[in-house]
């Protein structure tokens, strides 16, 4: 297909993009199928993140999320040498990594205009970091940039509130309701993807390779359950009095101990800890 034709058709796909998986997968399939025109396709993506409405920009970010996942799965399932060479850079993932700051700045512009997209954008970035789609350090830099915005713009907040929004920055009631429905669909999809992680350690069974460039450890035996454990470990709080109270309650039910201190001593002694 002619590159100009690919470009024009892809722009139309992007402008009709919505939160449904059918719509997103249609555009993802088209982008991967026409990877030989990746430069033209990527220019269209960057252009639409800068010129589209605030709602269409967040749709593009969710499209990029599915695009990265699909590209890395294509790479992990490549069989032939030619296929591996073609997908050696993860198809579009390298482009997303290269222009990540530029993309986020367009999807979440500074000021009130970018607020509707801020929470969803952080959820996507958190997903990319936990799944190692992109270098975690790169994600941390973007988070630092987003978190520093209120401090930079705090002095001009009062002035910005007095200025009326341009027609492109305002949303009609119909667009607001549509955005609410689309956000509900997106968040449901993100919750589904968080817990779908294979955990089998049977050497005779080879599950699909985790779509990731950056494992949490350098060991050759890295498996998805290790990544799942690491994700849980990072979100677990330090030992505190609430944990001691929970132990005391469990010990009370199991052994009928009468004192909180006795419960603690009993619990620690059963685990070989000298008290």
C-alpha positions in Angstrom: 0.0 0.0 0.0 1.2 3.5 -0.8 2.6 5.4 2.3 0.4 8.4 1.6 -2.7 6.1 1.5 -1.6 4.4 4.7 -1.2 7.8 6.4 -4.6 9.1 5.4 -6.4 5.9 6.4 -4.6 5.7 9.7 -5.6 9.3 10.5 -9.2 8.4 10.0 -8.8 5.3 12.3 -7.3 7.5 15.0 -10.1 10.1 14.8 -12.7 7.4 15.1 -10.9 5.7 18.0 -12.9 5.1 21.2 -12.5 3.2 24.5 -13.9 -0.1 23.2 -11.4 -3.0 22.7 -12.8 -3.6 19.2 -11.9 -0.1 18.1 -8.5 -0.2 19.7 -7.5 -3.6 18.4 -8.6 -2.6 14.9 -6.1 0.3 14.9 -3.4 -1.8 16.6 -3.7 -4.5 13.8 -3.5 -1.9 11.1 -0.4 -0.3 12.6 1.4 -3.7 13.0 0.3 -4.8 9.5 1.8 -1.7 7.9 4.9 -1.6 10.0 7.0 -0.8 6.9 5.4 2.6 7.0 6.1 3.1 10.7 7.5 6.5 10.4 4.4 7.9 8.7 2.2 6.1 11.2 4.1 7.4 14.1 4.0 11.0 12.7 0.2 10.6 12.6 0.1 9.5 16.2 2.3 12.4 17.4 0.2 14.9 15.3 -3.1 13.7 16.7 -1.9 13.8 20.3 -1.1 17.5 19.7 -4.2 18.5 17.7 -7.0 16.2 18.9 -9.5 16.9 21.7 -8.6 16.1 25.3 -10.8 13.0 25.1 -9.3 11.8 21.8 -5.8 12.2 23.3 -6.5 9.8 26.2 -7.9 7.3 23.7 -4.6 7.4 21.8 -2.7 6.7 25.0 -4.8 3.6 25.7 -4.2 2.6 22.0 -0.5 2.9 22.7 -0.9 0.7 25.7 -2.4 -2.1 23.6 0.1 -1.4 20.8 3.1 -1.9 23.2 1.6 -5.1 24.6 0.9 -6.5 21.2 4.3 -5.6 19.8 6.1 -7.3 22.7 4.0 -10.4 22.3 4.8 -10.5 18.6 8.5 -10.3 19.5 8.3 -13.0 22.1 6.4 -15.4 19.8 8.6 -14.8 16.7 9.9 -18.1 15.4 12.0 -17.5 12.3 15.2 -15.5 12.2 13.7 -13.0 9.8 10.7 -12.4 12.1 13.0 -12.0 15.1 15.1 -9.5 13.2 12.0 -7.5 12.1 10.8 -7.3 15.7 14.1 -6.9 17.4 13.2 -3.4 18.6 9.8 -4.4 19.7 8.2 -2.7 16.7 6.7 0.6 18.0 7.9 0.2 21.6 11.2 1.9 20.8 9.4 4.9 19.4 7.1 5.1 22.4 10.1 5.1 24.7 11.9 7.7 22.6 9.0 10.2 22.5 7.4 9.3 25.9 7.9 12.8 27.4 6.6 14.5 24.3 3.5 12.2 24.2 2.7 12.7 27.9 3.1 16.5 27.6 0.6 16.5 24.8 -1.9 14.2 26.4 -1.7 15.9 29.8 -1.0 19.6 29.1 -0.3 21.9 31.9 -3.2 23.7 33.6 -6.9 22.8 33.9 -7.1 21.4 30.4 -4.9 18.4 31.3 -6.6 17.5 34.6 -9.2 15.1 33.1 -6.4 13.0 31.6 -4.0 13.0 34.6 -5.3 10.1 36.6 -5.8 7.8 33.6 -2.3 8.7 32.3 -0.7 7.8 35.7 -2.5 4.4 35.7 -1.2 3.6 32.2 2.4 4.6 33.2 2.1 2.5 36.4 1.0 -0.4 34.3 3.9 0.1 31.9 6.3 0.2 34.8 5.0 -2.9 36.6 5.0 -4.9 33.3 8.4 -3.5 32.2 7.2 -2.4 28.8 9.5 0.7 29.2 12.6 1.3 31.3 11.3 2.0 34.8 13.7 4.9 35.2 12.1 6.5 32.2 8.7 6.2 33.8 10.0 7.6 37.0 11.3 10.7 35.2 7.8 11.2 33.6 6.1 10.9 37.1 8.6 13.4 38.5 7.7 15.8 35.7 4.0 15.4 36.3 4.2 15.7 40.1 6.3 18.9 39.8 3.7 20.8 37.8 1.5 22.1 40.6 4.4 23.6 42.4 5.6 25.4 39.2 2.1 26.6 38.3 0.8 27.5 41.8 1.7 31.2 41.5 -0.4 31.6 38.3 -3.4 29.5 39.4 -5.6 32.4 40.4 -4.9 34.2 37.2 -5.6 31.1 35.1 -9.0 30.6 36.8 -10.0 34.1 35.7 -9.2 33.4 32.0 -12.1 31.8 30.0 -11.4 28.5 28.3 -11.2 28.4 24.6 -13.9 26.4 22.7 -11.3 23.6 22.1 -10.7 23.3 25.9 -14.4 23.1 26.9 -16.5 19.9 26.9 -20.2 19.7 26.1 -22.5 17.8 28.4 -22.7 15.0 25.9 -18.9 14.7 25.7 -18.7 14.7 29.5 -21.2 11.8 29.7 -19.4 10.0 26.9 -16.1 10.4 28.7 -17.5 9.0 32.0 -18.7 5.8 30.1 -15.3 5.4 28.4 -13.4 5.8 31.6 -15.5 3.1 33.2 -14.7 0.8 30.3 -11.0 1.6 30.5 -10.7 1.1 34.2 -12.5 -2.2 34.0 -10.0 -3.4 31.4 -7.1 -2.3 33.5 -8.4 -4.2 36.5 -8.8 -7.3 34.4 -5.3 -7.2 33.1 -3.7 -6.7 36.6 -4.5 -10.2 37.9 -4.1 -12.2 34.6 -0.6 -13.6 35.2 0.5 -17.2 34.6 2.1 -18.8 37.6 3.0 -22.4 36.5 6.5 -23.6 37.3 6.1 -26.9 35.6 9.2 -27.2 33.3 7.3 -29.3 30.8 4.8 -26.5 30.4 6.0 -23.4 28.6 3.6 -20.5 29.1 3.7 -17.5 26.8 6.7 -15.3 27.5 5.9 -12.2 29.6 5.7 -9.2 27.4 8.6 -7.3 29.0 12.0 -5.9 28.2 13.1 -5.2 31.8 12.9 -8.2 34.3 13.1 -7.4 37.9 16.2 -9.6 38.4 19.1 -10.6 36.3 18.7 -14.4 37.0 17.9 -16.8 34.2 15.0 -18.4 36.1 12.8 -15.2 36.2 9.1 -16.3 36.1 5.9 -14.3 36.2 5.1 -15.3 39.8 8.3 -13.5 40.9 7.1 -10.3 39.2 3.7 -10.7 40.9 5.5 -11.2 44.3 7.6 -8.1 43.7 4.5 -6.0 42.8 2.8 -7.1 46.1 6.0 -6.5 48.1 6.3 -3.0 46.8 2.8 -2.1 48.0 3.1 -3.8 51.4 3.6 -1.5 54.4 6.2 -1.9 57.1 5.6 -3.9 60.3 3.5 -1.9 62.7 1.0 -2.2 65.6 -1.8 -3.2 63.4 0.1 -6.3 62.4 0.6 -7.2 66.1 -3.1 -6.7 66.8 -4.0 -9.0 63.8 -1.6 -11.6 65.1 -3.1 -11.3 68.6 -6.6 -11.8 67.3 -5.6 -14.8 65.2 -3.8 -16.3 68.2 -6.7 -15.7 70.5 -9.0 -17.6 68.1 -6.6 -20.5 67.6 -5.1 -21.0 71.1 -7.3 -18.9 73.5 -4.4 -16.9 74.9 -5.6 -14.1 77.3 -2.8 -11.5 77.0 -1.6 -9.6 73.9 2.0 -9.9 75.1 1.5 -13.7 75.6 0.0 -13.9 72.1 3.1 -12.1 70.7 5.5 -14.3 72.6 3.6 -17.5 71.6 3.6 -16.5 68.0 7.3 -15.7 67.8 8.3 -18.8 69.8 6.4 -21.1 67.5 8.5 -19.6 64.6 11.8 -20.2 66.3 12.4 -16.6 67.5 14.1 -16.2 70.9 12.2 -13.8 73.1 
